[in-house]
Amino acid sequence: MVKKVLSSKPLPLAEVREIIKGRLEGGEGLDIQRTTLSYLERFVKCNSEVANEILKELKEKFNLSDEICVMLVNIIPQTVEEVRTVLATEEITLTTDEINKIIEILAKCVKEEEE
């Protein structure tokens, strides 16, 4: 039976990790899901609650698209140049001060990971 995609939206990797964990705990996990979870456990820098809070803040303060916000949360760029590279995918121009504020907001993930 072919499954039909009803809708799609970009998700932060932290949220994907929680979804896969839930499926594996429910016993319906595939090998690819176990491999993906292993990758996510190593590289995701914050939990889904903090990631979603940051997504909301970025969208409200900078009027960025969902896709850009998710990319920023997943990558956690730490320099102005790194943020500009992500923003360039949609030709968004922000001032250096605005980009520094984005870096400051994204630092919540790094702080949360250290605790």
N, C-alpha and C positions, 0 to 999 in steps of 0.2 A: 504494500500500500504506500503510495506516494503522499508525503506530508506536505501540506500547503502552508506557506508563510502568510500569516494574517497581518502582521505588522513588524516593524523593526525600528530600533532606535539605538544610538551609540551608548554603550555602557562602560563605566570605568572598570579597569581590570579587577579592582577590589570587589566590585559587585559580582563580576563573573566568577571570581574565586568562591564567593559565598553560595552562588547558584550551583556550581559544580560540587562543592562540599555537600550540599543538601542532597543532591542526586546520588552521590556515592554513599552517603549514610543511608539513603532509602534503598540501596541495593541495586539500582538500575544503571550503574556506571559502566562505561566501556573503557577499554585500554587507552584510547586517545584522551578520554576525560581524566584518567589518572595521570597521564603524562602532562597534560595541560595544567592540572592542579599542582603537580610537582614544580613546574616552571613558575606558576603564579606565586607559590609559597616562597620561592627564592627571590622574585623580582618585584612583587607588589610592595609599595612602600607605606601604605596606610590601610585602615579598615574601611569598609564600605560606608559607614556612617559619616566619617570625616570626609571621605571623597565626595559624597553627595552634598555635604555642607559647603565644601569648596566649590563644587560645580555651580551651586545656586548663587553663591557670592560672586563668582566670576561673571555669570550671566547678568546678574542685576547691576553690578558696578561698571562693567565694560561692554555690555550689550554684544557679547560674543555668541557665536552659534554653538549648539550642543556639541557638534563634532570637534570644534576647536577647544572647547572647555574640557572635553574628555581626553583629547590628545595631551593637553597641558597637565591634567591630573595624572595620566598614565606615565608621562615622561618625567615630570617634575624638573623642568629646566631650571638651572641655577644661575645663568648669566643672561644679560640683556640680548646678546647675540643668539643664544639658544631659543629664547622666547620669540625673537623676530623671525627665526627660521620656521617655527610652527605657524606663526601668524601669516607668513608669506604664502602659505598654501591657499589662502583666501584673499590675499592682497589687502590685509587689514593694516592700517598704520596707526600706531599709538606712540605717544611721547615716551621718552626715556623714564620720566617720573611714573607714568602709568605702568610701564613694564616692570619697573622696580617694585611697584605695589603688587603686581601679579606675582612676582617672585616671593614677596613677603607673605602673601596669602598661601601660596603653594608650600611654603616652609612649614606650615601647620602639619603636613603629612610627615615631614622629616622629624619634627619635634615629637609627634605622636609615636613614631616608630622607636625613638630613643627611650621613651618612658616605659 
